[in-house]
Amino acid sequence: MSNIMNSMFDMRLLDDLARKETAVHRMHPLVKFLTTFVYLIVVVSFGRYEITGLLPMLVYPVLVLTLAELPIRPILNRMLLAAPFVIGIGILNPVFDHQVVMVGGLAISRGWITFFSLFLKSLLTVCAALLLIATTGMDKLASALRMLSIPRLFVLQLLLTYRYISVFMEEVSQILMAYSLRAPQQKGIHRSAWGSLTGQLILRTFEKAQRVYLAMCLRGFTGEYNTGASKSITAMDLAYMAGWCLFFALTRIYDIPMLIGLLLTGVVQ
């Protein structure tokens, strides 16, 4: 029961963080979306054997996290949720790629290099997506998608799905609370009740969705999810996006950690 309530709190935490008033939060949502999109493209474009070249890409999430005054632990916990899937996908790389290369005087198989590269890419991309939602909010993000002429049906489906998850979790918590009150000495749900509780959950969430839809229609919903008037893009917004895009391009073209190492060792004068 406590896990369900914690999950509900965690879902709403991103919306609460998006209401903060910082320099990053005040940036135009379209600018933040395009900057994040470019960041994701650059991260994914790195080769499967590149690890040091990806390290400068950590500057973007770290700096945004600091400027937006976001708590580190909730973002980190959400990032780790994707770790099991990445590990399941890349854990077989060392099995199939046995070729050994020398890295800093150590012999390591290329399979482990591809695994660590995939793991680092996944953490960076998930973190960038979470920071976009935590500094923008789903409503403003939807308005940015509409500015890019994304089909209205797709944007509406995205928003309603995001909102329906919280409704679903509320129904789950109510069912679990009712079950725990009727079986206070029992840990978990007995398998004999799995089917009936699942059926009740489907019916309750369907009825709740119908009531939510009727309430939306009574408030003037006609198929268009209005997110309010959007502000215009300022010169500061353009400078923010241009600065980050320039940094991403330089990071992709040049191996910055290697250049720094060469300068420190005096190889490059």
C-alpha positions, -999 to 999 in steps of 0.1 A, spaced: 0 0 0 28 24 9 45 16 -24 14 27 -43 11 59 -24 48 66 -30 43 60 -67 14 85 -68 35 111 -50 64 105 -73 42 110 -104 29 143 -91 63 155 -80 73 163 -116 42 185 -120 50 203 -88 86 208 -98 75 223 -131 57 251 -112 89 265 -98 101 300 -109 137 297 -120 156 309 -151 152 275 -167 115 272 -159 109 306 -175 124 296 -208 100 291 -237 88 255 -238 95 251 -275 131 262 -269 136 237 -242 120 209 -263 141 216 -293 173 218 -271 165 185 -255 157 170 -289 191 181 -303 207 167 -272 191 133 -276 201 132 -313 237 140 -305 239 115 -276 225 87 -297 248 96 -326 280 86 -307 295 53 -317 290 21 -297 327 21 -286 328 58 -275 327 64 -238 351 93 -231 334 114 -258 301 111 -240 314 124 -207 312 161 -216 275 155 -224 270 153 -186 274 190 -184 240 197 -198 219 177 -173 241 187 -144 239 224 -152 202 223 -159 196 204 -126 215 231 -108 200 261 -124 165 248 -121 171 240 -84 157 205 -88 162 178 -62 188 152 -73 174 121 -56 139 119 -73 155 124 -107 181 98 -100 155 73 -88 135 77 -120 167 73 -141 175 40 -123 141 26 -133 154 23 -169 186 5 -157 172 -31 -156 159 -28 -192 193 -15 -204 212 -41 -185 189 -68 -200 196 -55 -235 233 -50 -233 245 -76 -208 251 -101 -237 275 -78 -255 305 -91 -236 295 -127 -245 294 -121 -283 322 -95 -286 354 -110 -272 379 -89 -289 403 -74 -263 416 -38 -265 439 -18 -243 423 10 -223 446 30 -201 470 0 -198 442 -24 -190 429 -52 -213 392 -51 -216 368 -67 -241 350 -45 -266 318 -61 -254 321 -44 -220 329 -11 -238 297 -13 -258 278 -22 -227 290 8 -207 285 31 -237 249 19 -240 243 23 -203 257 58 -203 236 68 -233 204 55 -217 211 74 -185 218 106 -203 187 104 -225 163 94 -197 177 122 -175 173 148 -203 136 137 -208 129 139 -171 145 173 -168 124 185 -197 92 175 -180 103 187 -145 112 222 -159 83 225 -184 53 205 -174 31 183 -197 7 212 -205 34 235 -217 51 206 -235 19 199 -253 17 235 -264 52 232 -278 43 201 -297 13 219 -312 36 248 -323 56 222 -343 24 212 -360 22 178 -343 -12 163 -350 -38 174 -324 -49 138 -318 -14 126 -310 -9 155 -285 -43 149 -269 -36 112 -266 -3 119 -249 -18 143 -224 -48 121 -215 -26 90 -211 -3 109 -188 -32 121 -167 -50 87 -168 -20 71 -151 -26 91 -119 -64 81 -120 -54 45 -124 -30 46 -95 -57 62 -73 -81 34 -81 -54 8 -73 -47 24 -40 -84 24 -30 -88 -13 -40 -57 -23 -20 -69 -3 10 -103 -20 9 -86 -54 6 -62 -47 35 -91 -36 57 -109 -69 50 -78 -90 55 -56 -71 80 -34 -101 89 -26 -111 54 5 -99 36 -1 -91 0 -31 -103 -21 -40 -139 -22 -39 -154 -57 -75 -164 -54 -85 -127 -54 -63 -117 -83 -89 -122 -110 -118 -104 -92 -96 -75 -81 -83 -71 -117 -119 -70 -130 -130 -45 -104 -100 -23 -113 -108 -23 -150 -145 -15 -143 -136 12 -117 -111 29 -139 -134 28 -169 -162 44 -149 -138 70 -135 -126 79 -170 -162 83 -181 -169 107 -153 -137 127 -160 -147 130 -196 -182 142 -188 -167 168 -164 -144 179 -192 -173 183 -216 -193 203 -191 -163 227 -189 -163 232 -226 -140 205 -239 -145 200 -276 -115 179 -286 -89 205 -282 -68 206 -250 -63 243 -243 -31 250 -224 -35 287 -223 -19 315 -242 17 308 -250 44 335 -247 66 346 -275 102 335 -279 127 361 -267 163 367 -276 174 351 -243 155 319 -253 173 318 -287 207 325 -270 200 296 -246 193 272 -274 221 284 -297 246 281 -269 237 246 -260 235 235 -296 270 249 -302 283 230 -272 267 198 -284 282 202 -319 317 209 -304 314 179 -281 304 157 -311 331 169 -334 360 170 -309 370 145 -282 372 171 -254 385 148 -226 413 136 -249 422 172 -258 422 182 -222 445 153 -214 469 162 -242 470 198 -230 477 188 -194 504 163 -204 521 189 -226 517 168 -258 498 197 -275 516 230 -273 
